Amino acid sequence: MKQLPVADPGTPDHRSPARYLLWVARGQKATLLGGMTFGILWMGSQAFIPAILGRAIDQGVAAGDTGRLLLWTSVLFAVGVLQALAGIMRHRFAVANWLSGAYRTVQVVSRKSADLGATLPKHLATGEVVSIGAADLSYIGNLLETTARFAGAIVAFAVVAVILLSTSTLLGLVVLIGVPVMVFCLGPMLRPLHKRQFAQRDAVGELNSLGSDIVVGLRVLRGIGGEESFSRRYKGESQRVRAAGVQVARIQSVLDAAQVFLPGIFVVSVVGLGAHFAVRGELTAGSLVAFYGYATFLVLPLRTATEMANQLMRALVAARRVNRVLTLTSEVVDPAEPVRLPTRGDLVDPVSGIRARDGLLTAIVSAEPDRAAVLADRLGRYDETSEVRYGGVTLASATRADVRARILVSDTNAQMFTGTLREELDPDGRRQDDELLAAIRTASAEDVLVALTDGLDSEVEEKGRSFSGGQRQRLILVRALLADPSVLVLVEPTSAVDAHTEARIAERLRAARTGRSTVVLTSSPLLLDRVDEVIFVAAGRVVAVGKHRQLLETDPQYRRTVTRQTEDEEVPA
């Protein structure tokens, strides 16, 4: 078997769930055709077994001909070997089809999520995206896995039709008409099953979102005593999921029971009718055995057909969820004819009047703290309306990749991921140990490294939950420093550390970024006292520029913002 593809999966067709499933299927035509081929051989071999048994009984046992009995026994053995080998290969291709379909879905969703960036959480909850990886990809994989057996079922049904009609027209028609009728009787159950599966999928997505929120905010919940409240809420949502699952199970159980009950009645009817013909001498004993074998065998294609319909319904529900991600468009897009950004220059925002001069450590203080993140998004072109220029070139005229390579925004929402600390701090593996240690020193994170048993090779837990808030913040700063962009934009990089650590970071940051532009959005006096220039923004516009101590003396609004004093608390000069 060939190695599963890991290259670019291409652009999916997300105009409808059915089109997406067809796109996935077209992307793995070779393995699908291989699975269908061996599925046909596997089930087709089974289709000939009752006929071979009937011939062995009539021409060997009933006629007392040992030679013919050995001949048909040898044929049965050969067909059994063919069935076994075809079954092995069918299963291998089925697994390959499942993995290819499921993980191509992972690829396109992951790449789309990376492309959407900050746009994704604005439109979809975390649980929705998690549910795609936890359940939806399995349903898509199951559909593609079933195609091999479904193709075999169709061909086997055709083979059986020819054999039955050539043996007894009446019994053949009974069998060939009865099987589709049974499938038709099962059909009405599929639509309500589809609706209930869709409702269950919605409930599971909401529960995953709630669980993710609880895990992220667990420390805060414990701090305010909110565990009981969220526990009750989670129990309520989980009971809703359970109820939705029971609704699905009820109709699924009826469908499964019908898949056994209806074929059972059908087999009894066919055997009874065949026995009647045998008593009248219109059928031989071997033909009767063959008809019984076919009536029993056709249960397998029937179950495969209903399973295919069931998997198709589930896959359509899953594909609709996948399309919800794929149809989103990023708020920031690349221009049709991009230009290259210069390697150096001033970072200028004409809307607010901010000018971060090349090579300086600049601080931006916002009179409205909640606007700091908005300013950072604009400077890093996370806002499509941004008119920010770098070195005289508008960021909107360059590709996102070019902007990200020149300007890095590290805010308070930056995440840590699982893996070793070395991989976390230097994902591309470009830095030597001395460079890593230098950045760690700049961020005053030596104590974090010393506390780890394996140093840089220590494992980092999900979201860095084994670290305190201050430790995570310093490690995120280390990662930003090691990226070494032309412009580094930091949003409150020291908000979770003590004053002594903050003072060390402020002093070392200035030295580490000498000659390159660094913009810090903060109101911390310790940081502000060590920057080259402070830009004070109020109501979205620059109102003052200068040194920290100078602005403290000359601008009352700046002084109130930094010292957090009200007008009544200020001491008159």
FIMAR-744676 format. One record per residue (C-alpha): residue number from 1; residue in one letter; y, z, x. Coordinates in nm, 3 decimals, decimal comma, padded with zeros to 5 digits. Each point is the difference from the previous one (the first is absolute). Layout:
N
   k r      yy      zz      xx
 NUM A       Y       Z       X
...
end
This chain:
573
   k r      yy      zz      xx
   1 M  00,000  00,000  00,000
   2 K  00,349 -00,076  00,123
   3 Q  00,246  00,276  00,068
   4 L  00,223  00,076 -00,297
   5 P  00,344 -00,161  00,024
   6 V  00,281  00,222  00,124
   7 A  00,264 -00,269  00,046
   8 D  00,290 -00,072 -00,230
   9 P -00,150 -00,013 -00,353
  10 G  00,262 -00,250 -00,113
  11 T  00,233  00,008 -00,298
  12 P -00,173  00,123 -00,318
  13 D  00,051 -00,165 -00,337
  14 H  00,135  00,284 -00,213
  15 R  00,114 -00,195 -00,306
  16 S -00,281  00,159 -00,202
  17 P -00,300  00,229  00,065
  18 A -00,240 -00,294 -00,044
  19 R  00,192 -00,210  00,253
  20 Y -00,009  00,284  00,250
  21 L -00,377  00,031 -00,034
  22 L -00,036 -00,378  00,047
  23 W  00,217  00,023  00,312
  24 V -00,225  00,271  00,142
  25 A -00,309 -00,209 -00,081
  26 R  00,143 -00,313  00,165
  27 G  00,065  00,198  00,314
  28 Q -00,370  00,076  00,046
  29 K -00,166 -00,316 -00,131
  30 A -00,258 -00,007  00,278
  31 T -00,143  00,345 -00,068
  32 L  00,019 -00,049 -00,377
  33 L -00,192 -00,328  00,020
  34 G -00,249  00,159  00,238
  35 G -00,054  00,290 -00,237
  36 M -00,038 -00,233 -00,298
  37 T -00,251 -00,216  00,188
  38 F -00,222  00,292  00,089
  39 G  00,057  00,153 -00,345
  40 I -00,135 -00,319 -00,156
  41 L -00,302  00,000  00,234
  42 W -00,060  00,370 -00,065
  43 M  00,011 -00,013 -00,380
  44 G -00,142 -00,351 -00,018
  45 S -00,308  00,121  00,188
  46 Q -00,043  00,275 -00,259
  47 A  00,030 -00,256 -00,277
  48 F -00,313 -00,184  00,123
  49 I -00,218  00,311  00,031
  50 P -00,104  00,025 -00,370
  51 A -00,093 -00,372 -00,001
  52 I -00,208  00,046  00,316
  53 L -00,176  00,301 -00,153
  54 G -00,075 -00,196 -00,314
  55 R -00,151 -00,285  00,203
  56 A -00,209  00,244  00,204
  57 I -00,140  00,154 -00,320
  58 D -00,072 -00,331 -00,174
  59 Q -00,124 -00,206  00,294
  60 G -00,151  00,281  00,208
  61 V -00,109  00,303 -00,203
  62 A -00,073 -00,161 -00,338
  63 A -00,161 -00,311  00,156
  64 G -00,190  00,205  00,260
  65 D  00,132 -00,220  00,281
  66 T  00,039  00,212  00,313
  67 G  00,163 -00,281  00,196
  68 R  00,275 -00,049 -00,256
  69 L  00,045  00,376 -00,020
  70 L  00,048  00,020  00,378
  71 L  00,238 -00,296 -00,011
  72 W  00,227  00,153 -00,260
  73 T -00,026  00,338  00,171
  74 S  00,121 -00,163  00,323
  75 V  00,284 -00,168 -00,189
  76 L  00,093  00,335 -00,155
  77 F -00,001  00,160  00,347
  78 A  00,222 -00,276  00,141
  79 V  00,244  00,031 -00,289
  80 G  00,004  00,379  00,049
  81 V  00,084 -00,040  00,369
  82 L  00,276 -00,250 -00,087
  83 Q  00,136  00,241 -00,259
  84 A -00,001  00,288  00,250
  85 L  00,178 -00,199  00,273
  86 A  00,251 -00,145 -00,247
  87 G  00,061  00,348 -00,138
  88 I  00,078  00,134  00,347
  89 M  00,247 -00,279  00,072
  90 R  00,152  00,023 -00,348
  91 H  00,064  00,369  00,054
  92 R  00,158 -00,064  00,342
  93 F  00,234 -00,260 -00,146
  94 A  00,072  00,228 -00,297
  95 V  00,112  00,278  00,234
  96 A  00,211 -00,249  00,199
  97 N  00,160 -00,124 -00,323
  98 W  00,075  00,356 -00,111
  99 L  00,156  00,094  00,331
 100 S  00,197 -00,324  00,035
 101 G  00,143  00,015 -00,353
 102 A  00,079  00,370  00,012
 103 Y  00,159  00,004  00,343
 104 R  00,193 -00,322 -00,043
 105 T  00,158  00,184 -00,290
 106 V  00,073  00,291  00,235
 107 Q  00,156 -00,244  00,246
 108 V  00,232 -00,172 -00,248
 109 V  00,104  00,329 -00,164
 110 S  00,061  00,167  00,337
 111 R  00,202 -00,293  00,132
 112 K  00,196 -00,026 -00,321
 113 S  00,070  00,374  00,012
 114 A  00,120 -00,031  00,358
 115 D  00,219 -00,295 -00,097
 116 L  00,148  00,185 -00,297
 117 G  00,073  00,308  00,208
 118 A  00,245  00,228 -00,179
 119 T -00,015 -00,222 -00,312
 120 L -00,359  00,101 -00,087
 121 P  00,050  00,372 -00,082
 122 K  00,295 -00,093 -00,221
 123 H -00,231 -00,193 -00,236
 124 L -00,347  00,151  00,036
 125 A -00,122  00,356  00,037
 126 T -00,211  00,093  00,300
 127 G -00,303  00,056 -00,224
 128 E  00,014 -00,357 -00,127
 129 V -00,032 -00,141  00,350
 130 V -00,265  00,257  00,093
 131 S -00,207 -00,094 -00,306
 132 I -00,016 -00,360  00,118
 133 G -00,169  00,112  00,320
 134 A -00,213  00,263 -00,173
 135 A -00,134 -00,196 -00,299
 136 D  00,145 -00,345 -00,065
 137 L -00,126 -00,165  00,316
 138 S -00,354  00,117 -00,091
 139 Y  00,020 -00,174 -00,336
 140 I  00,114 -00,324  00,162
 141 G -00,278  00,030  00,258
 142 N -00,258  00,070 -00,273
 143 L  00,094 -00,320 -00,182
 144 L -00,048 -00,213  00,311
 145 E -00,326  00,179  00,083
 146 T -00,138 -00,080 -00,346
 147 T  00,066 -00,375  00,029
 148 A -00,318 -00,059  00,204
 149 R -00,224  00,156 -00,264
 150 F  00,193 -00,165 -00,282
 151 A -00,051 -00,347  00,151
 152 G -00,369  00,078  00,038
 153 A -00,015  00,116 -00,362
 154 I  00,146 -00,326 -00,129
 155 V -00,240 -00,218  00,202
 156 A -00,298  00,222 -00,085
 157 F  00,083 -00,029 -00,369
 158 A  00,003 -00,380  00,030
 159 V -00,333 -00,001  00,187
 160 V -00,159  00,223 -00,262
 161 A  00,137 -00,223 -00,277
 162 V -00,174 -00,306  00,141
 163 I -00,332  00,183  00,052
 164 L -00,002  00,162 -00,346
 165 L  00,092 -00,316 -00,189
 166 S -00,269 -00,197  00,182
 167 T -00,261  00,263 -00,095
 168 S  00,092  00,082 -00,360
 169 T  00,305 -00,145 -00,167
 170 L  00,020  00,269 -00,270
 171 L -00,043  00,297  00,232
 172 G  00,230 -00,162  00,254
 173 L  00,274 -00,039 -00,260
 174 V -00,048  00,360 -00,116
 175 V  00,046  00,125  00,354
 176 L  00,286 -00,233  00,092
 177 I  00,194  00,063 -00,321
 178 G -00,078  00,370 -00,014
 179 V  00,139  00,082  00,344
 180 P  00,349 -00,149 -00,063
 181 V  00,006  00,171 -00,340
 182 M -00,060  00,335  00,170
 183 V  00,281 -00,072  00,245
 184 F  00,224 -00,089 -00,293
 185 C -00,089  00,329 -00,170
 186 L  00,105  00,191  00,310
 187 G  00,327 -00,193  00,035
 188 P  00,207  00,190 -00,262
 189 M -00,046  00,321  00,200
 190 L  00,172 -00,143  00,307
 191 R  00,353 -00,027 -00,139
 192 P  00,033  00,368 -00,105
 193 L -00,167  00,093  00,329
 194 H  00,271 -00,197  00,181
 195 K  00,277  00,183 -00,186
 196 R -00,149  00,341  00,069
 197 Q -00,051 -00,083  00,366
 198 F  00,365 -00,101  00,024
 199 A  00,110  00,328 -00,161
 200 Q -00,223  00,196  00,237
 201 R  00,145 -00,186  00,298
 202 D  00,354  00,093 -00,111
 203 A -00,099  00,365 -00,034
 204 V -00,165  00,005  00,344
 205 G  00,313 -00,152  00,158
 206 E  00,223  00,266 -00,156
 207 L -00,237  00,276  00,110
 208 N -00,001 -00,133  00,357
 209 S  00,380 -00,004 -00,001
 210 L  00,013  00,358 -00,122
 211 G -00,256  00,108  00,260
 212 S  00,199 -00,168  00,275
 213 D  00,319  00,175 -00,113
 214 I -00,175  00,338 -00,002
 215 V -00,146 -00,048  00,349
 216 V  00,335 -00,109  00,145
 217 G  00,188  00,289 -00,159
 218 L -00,267  00,268  00,036
 219 R  00,203  00,216  00,240
 220 V  00,305 -00,014 -00,227
 221 L -00,212  00,080 -00,305
 222 R -00,139  00,309  00,171
 223 G  00,349  00,102  00,105
 224 I  00,133 -00,001 -00,356
 225 G -00,322  00,114 -00,167
 226 G -00,057 -00,329 -00,179
 227 E -00,371 -00,035  00,068
 228 E -00,104  00,120 -00,346
 229 S  00,238 -00,237 -00,178
 230 F -00,117 -00,303  00,194
 231 S -00,362  00,115 -00,028
 232 R  00,029 -00,004 -00,380
 233 R  00,163 -00,341  00,013
 234 Y -00,271 -00,139  00,229
 235 K -00,273  00,146 -00,222
 236 G  00,159 -00,166 -00,302
 237 E  00,017 -00,338  00,172
 238 S -00,356  00,030  00,130
 239 Q -00,122  00,078 -00,350
 240 R  00,179 -00,313 -00,119
 241 V -00,185 -00,200  00,266
 242 R -00,327  00,166 -00,103
 243 A  00,061 -00,089 -00,365
 244 A  00,078 -00,361  00,096
 245 G -00,318 -00,009  00,208
 246 V -00,204  00,133 -00,293
 247 Q  00,144 -00,273 -00,221
 248 V -00,112 -00,260  00,254
 249 A -00,340  00,165  00,038
 250 R -00,062  00,001 -00,375
 251 I  00,030 -00,374 -00,041
 252 Q -00,163 -00,059  00,340
 253 S -00,301  00,208 -00,108
 254 V -00,030 -00,200 -00,322
 255 L  00,018 -00,321  00,202
 256 D -00,265  00,122  00,245
 257 A -00,226  00,114 -00,284
 258 A  00,042 -00,334 -00,177
 259 Q -00,095 -00,179  00,321
 260 V -00,336  00,180 -00,017
 261 F -00,051  00,017 -00,376
 262 L  00,075 -00,361 -00,093
 263 P -00,216 -00,157  00,271
 264 G -00,277  00,246 -00,092
 265 I  00,000 -00,119 -00,360
 266 F  00,015 -00,356  00,121
 267 V -00,299  00,043  00,235
 268 V -00,209  00,159 -00,278
 269 S  00,085 -00,290 -00,234
 270 V -00,086 -00,265  00,256
 271 V -00,327  00,165  00,096
 272 G -00,097  00,043 -00,365
 273 L  00,075 -00,363 -00,078
 274 G -00,181 -00,115  00,314
 275 A -00,306  00,212 -00,087
 276 H -00,002 -00,161 -00,344
 277 F -00,007 -00,347  00,159
 278 A -00,267  00,112  00,246
 279 V -00,225  00,126 -00,283
 280 R  00,042 -00,337 -00,171
 281 G -00,098 -00,171  00,323
 282 E  00,338 -00,166  00,050
 283 L  00,062  00,194  00,323
 284 T -00,231  00,085  00,285
 285 A -00,032  00,352  00,135
 286 G  00,186 -00,106  00,315
 287 S  00,286 -00,150 -00,204
 288 L  00,026  00,321 -00,204
 289 V  00,026  00,205  00,319
 290 A  00,260 -00,243  00,132
 291 F  00,206  00,023 -00,319
 292 Y -00,011  00,378  00,012
 293 G  00,105 -00,014  00,365
 294 Y  00,291 -00,230 -00,082
 295 A  00,116  00,210 -00,292
 296 T  00,000  00,301  00,231
 297 F  00,152 -00,191  00,291
 298 L  00,289 -00,133 -00,209
 299 V  00,121  00,356 -00,045
 300 L  00,114 -00,012  00,364
 301 P  00,226 -00,308 -00,042
 302 L  00,127  00,154 -00,323
 303 R  00,095  00,326  00,169
 304 T  00,152 -00,194  00,288
 305 A  00,214 -00,204 -00,241
 306 T  00,128  00,309 -00,182
 307 E  00,056  00,173  00,334
 308 M  00,202 -00,302  00,116
 309 A  00,212  00,018 -00,316
 310 N  00,051  00,374  00,050
 311 Q  00,093 -00,041  00,367
 312 L  00,237 -00,283 -00,091
 313 M  00,181  00,225 -00,246
 314 R  00,032  00,276  00,260
 315 A  00,114 -00,246  00,267
 316 L  00,268 -00,143 -00,231
 317 V  00,134  00,352 -00,058
 318 A -00,002  00,062  00,376
 319 A  00,162 -00,338  00,076
 320 R  00,278  00,076 -00,246
 321 R  00,074  00,317  00,196
 322 V -00,006 -00,187  00,328
 323 N  00,240 -00,257 -00,144
 324 R  00,245  00,277 -00,090
 325 V  00,042  00,054  00,374
 326 L -00,010 -00,368  00,098
 327 T  00,263 -00,105 -00,254
 328 L  00,258  00,244  00,137
 329 T  00,266 -00,154  00,218
 330 S  00,173  00,172  00,285
 331 E  00,362  00,094 -00,049
 332 V  00,064 -00,132  00,351
 333 V -00,114 -00,356  00,076
 334 D  00,027 -00,227  00,301
 335 P  00,263 -00,278 -00,012
 336 A -00,108 -00,363 -00,019
 337 E  00,163 -00,080  00,336
 338 P  00,010  00,324  00,201
 339 V  00,207  00,055  00,312
 340 R -00,082  00,219  00,297
 341 L  00,179  00,331  00,042
 342 P  00,164  00,069  00,338
 343 T -00,156  00,258  00,230
 344 R  00,315  00,217 -00,004
 345 G  00,315  00,049 -00,200
 346 D  00,188  00,223 -00,242
 347 L -00,165  00,092 -00,330
 348 V  00,265 -00,054 -00,267
 349 D -00,010  00,067 -00,375
 350 P  00,305 -00,170 -00,160
 351 V -00,064  00,170 -00,336
 352 S  00,040  00,356  00,130
 353 G  00,198 -00,083  00,314
 354 I -00,261  00,153  00,232
 355 R -00,001 -00,138  00,356
 356 A -00,264  00,141  00,234
 357 R  00,115 -00,122  00,338
 358 D -00,251 -00,147  00,243
 359 G -00,151  00,247  00,245
 360 L  00,146  00,315 -00,160
 361 L -00,156  00,299 -00,171
 362 T  00,173 -00,008 -00,338
 363 A -00,023  00,256 -00,279
 364 I  00,070 -00,079 -00,363
 365 V  00,096  00,290 -00,225
 366 S -00,002 -00,060 -00,374
 367 A  00,205  00,217 -00,233
 368 E -00,271 -00,072 -00,260
 369 P -00,331  00,096  00,175
 370 D -00,211 -00,195 -00,248
 371 R  00,168 -00,323  00,116
 372 A -00,120  00,035  00,359
 373 A -00,333 -00,169 -00,077
 374 V  00,186 -00,282 -00,178
 375 L  00,214 -00,058  00,308
 376 A -00,309 -00,001  00,225
 377 D -00,175 -00,254 -00,228
 378 R  00,304 -00,223  00,016
 379 L  00,025  00,020  00,380
 380 G -00,370 -00,084  00,037
 381 R  00,005 -00,276 -00,265
 382 Y -00,221  00,173 -00,251
 383 D  00,263 -00,095 -00,256
 384 E  00,020 -00,373 -00,079
 385 T  00,368  00,032 -00,092
 386 S  00,077  00,120  00,352
 387 E  00,270 -00,195  00,184
 388 V -00,056  00,187  00,326
 389 R  00,053 -00,201  00,320
 390 Y -00,153  00,057  00,341
 391 G  00,176 -00,159  00,293
 392 G  00,197 -00,210 -00,250
 393 V -00,314 -00,136 -00,173
 394 T -00,074  00,103 -00,359
 395 L -00,334  00,180 -00,029
 396 A -00,077 -00,191 -00,320
 397 S -00,001 -00,326  00,196
 398 A -00,285  00,120  00,226
 399 T -00,366  00,061 -00,077
 400 R -00,116  00,348 -00,089
 401 A -00,221  00,004  00,310
 402 D  00,300 -00,078  00,220
 403 V  00,208  00,273 -00,165
 404 R -00,281  00,257  00,031
 405 A -00,045 -00,088  00,369
 406 R  00,372  00,060  00,067
 407 I  00,080  00,283 -00,242
 408 L -00,233  00,290 -00,078
 409 V  00,076  00,245 -00,281
 410 S -00,187  00,332  00,018
 411 D  00,069  00,217 -00,301
 412 T -00,125  00,329 -00,142
 413 N -00,272 -00,178 -00,202
 414 A -00,174 -00,145  00,309
 415 Q -00,376  00,065 -00,014
 416 M -00,269  00,088  00,249
 417 F -00,347 -00,150 -00,020
 418 T -00,352  00,091  00,107
 419 G -00,119 -00,078  00,352
 420 T  00,072  00,139  00,344
 421 L  00,345  00,128  00,087
 422 R  00,027 -00,272  00,264
 423 E -00,062 -00,272 -00,263
 424 E  00,240  00,170 -00,239
 425 L  00,285  00,008  00,250
 426 D -00,071 -00,339  00,159
 427 P -00,181 -00,220 -00,259
 428 D  00,018 -00,312  00,219
 429 G -00,134  00,176  00,309
 430 R  00,286 -00,127  00,218
 431 R  00,110  00,328  00,158
 432 Q -00,135  00,188  00,299
 433 D -00,057  00,375 -00,007
 434 D  00,319  00,072  00,194
 435 E  00,203 -00,192 -00,260
 436 L -00,171  00,191 -00,282
 437 L  00,070  00,331  00,169
 438 A  00,364 -00,095  00,062
 439 A  00,051 -00,078 -00,370
 440 I -00,176  00,323 -00,096
 441 R  00,239  00,190  00,227
 442 T  00,301 -00,176 -00,154
 443 A -00,115  00,113 -00,345
 444 S -00,069  00,351  00,136
 445 A -00,360 -00,028 -00,120
 446 E -00,172  00,134  00,313
 447 D -00,116  00,309 -00,191
 448 V -00,176 -00,222 -00,255
 449 L -00,191 -00,182  00,274
 450 V -00,093  00,322  00,184
 451 A -00,147  00,152 -00,319
 452 L -00,241 -00,294 -00,043
 453 T -00,343  00,039  00,159
 454 D -00,038 -00,364  00,106
 455 G  00,367 -00,073  00,062
 456 L  00,094 -00,359 -00,077
 457 D -00,360 -00,075 -00,100
 458 S -00,003  00,267 -00,273
 459 E -00,071 -00,118 -00,354
 460 V  00,288 -00,009 -00,246
 461 E -00,090  00,085 -00,358
 462 E  00,122 -00,201 -00,298
 463 K  00,380  00,011 -00,027
 464 G -00,001  00,240  00,294
 465 R -00,069  00,292 -00,233
 466 S -00,129  00,215  00,286
 467 F  00,354  00,004  00,145
 468 S  00,295  00,197 -00,132
 469 G  00,301 -00,182 -00,145
 470 G  00,197  00,038  00,324
 471 Q -00,292 -00,119  00,212
 472 R -00,051 -00,309 -00,217
 473 Q  00,370 -00,078  00,016
 474 R  00,004  00,016  00,380
 475 L -00,314 -00,214  00,033
 476 I  00,152 -00,261 -00,230
 477 L  00,307  00,001  00,226
 478 V -00,229 -00,053  00,302
 479 R -00,153 -00,305 -00,173
 480 A  00,345 -00,143 -00,071
 481 L  00,113  00,054  00,361
 482 L -00,311 -00,173  00,139
 483 A  00,069 -00,306 -00,218
 484 D  00,320 -00,035  00,208
 485 P  00,198 -00,228 -00,236
 486 S  00,340 -00,142  00,079
 487 V  00,144  00,216 -00,279
 488 L -00,167  00,324 -00,108
 489 V  00,114  00,141 -00,335
 490 L -00,106  00,361 -00,057
 491 V  00,042  00,179 -00,333
 492 E  00,025  00,381  00,040
 493 P -00,241  00,003  00,298
 494 T  00,036  00,376  00,060
 495 S  00,027  00,144 -00,350
 496 A -00,329  00,193  00,028
 497 V  00,040  00,153  00,348
 498 D  00,172  00,314  00,122
 499 A  00,345  00,000  00,163
 500 H -00,124  00,037  00,359
 501 T -00,243 -00,292 -00,036
 502 E  00,268 -00,206 -00,173
 503 A  00,241  00,058  00,290
 504 R -00,262 -00,115  00,252
 505 I -00,079 -00,311 -00,203
 506 A  00,369 -00,087 -00,031
 507 E  00,053  00,025  00,376
 508 R -00,315 -00,189  00,095
 509 L  00,043 -00,271 -00,264
 510 R  00,335 -00,096  00,146
 511 A -00,153 -00,039  00,348
 512 A -00,315 -00,182 -00,118
 513 R  00,196 -00,261 -00,196
 514 T  00,269 -00,066  00,260
 515 G  00,117 -00,362 -00,014
 516 R -00,160 -00,067 -00,339
 517 S  00,140  00,049 -00,347
 518 T -00,107  00,306 -00,196
 519 V  00,128  00,089 -00,346
 520 V -00,068  00,349 -00,138
 521 L  00,072  00,081 -00,364
 522 T  00,046  00,375  00,001
 523 S  00,240  00,286 -00,073
 524 S -00,139  00,233  00,267
 525 P  00,282  00,135  00,224
 526 L -00,241  00,027  00,294
 527 L -00,071 -00,372 -00,010
 528 L  00,354 -00,101 -00,089
 529 D  00,141  00,186  00,298
 530 R -00,205 -00,212  00,241
 531 V  00,048 -00,354 -00,132
 532 D  00,244 -00,258  00,132
 533 E  00,163 -00,069 -00,334
 534 V -00,006  00,141 -00,351
 535 I  00,058 -00,217 -00,308
 536 F  00,086  00,191 -00,316
 537 V -00,083 -00,175 -00,330
 538 A  00,120  00,112 -00,342
 539 A -00,056 -00,181 -00,330
 540 G -00,179 -00,276  00,191
 541 R  00,291 -00,080  00,234
 542 V  00,092  00,105  00,353
 543 V  00,290  00,246 -00,014
 544 A  00,010  00,129  00,357
 545 V -00,134 -00,084  00,347
 546 G  00,018  00,217  00,310
 547 K -00,153  00,287  00,191
 548 H -00,162  00,288 -00,187
 549 R  00,244  00,269  00,111
 550 Q  00,297 -00,227 -00,062
 551 L -00,112 -00,072 -00,357
 552 L -00,061  00,369 -00,064
 553 E  00,362  00,068  00,080
 554 T  00,160 -00,298 -00,175
 555 D -00,213 -00,076 -00,307
 556 P -00,054  00,282 -00,254
 557 Q -00,257 -00,197 -00,200
 558 Y -00,205 -00,064  00,315
 559 R  00,026  00,367  00,090
 560 R -00,125  00,108 -00,344
 561 T -00,289 -00,247  00,019
 562 V -00,118  00,112  00,342
 563 T  00,060  00,375 -00,038
 564 R -00,107 -00,004 -00,367
 565 Q  00,304  00,198 -00,104
 566 T  00,193 -00,035 -00,323
 567 E  00,378 -00,037 -00,014
 568 D  00,032  00,366 -00,104
 569 E -00,205  00,115  00,300
 570 E  00,211 -00,184  00,259
 571 V  00,223  00,214  00,218
 572 P  00,359 -00,134  00,012
 573 A  00,112 -00,119  00,344
end
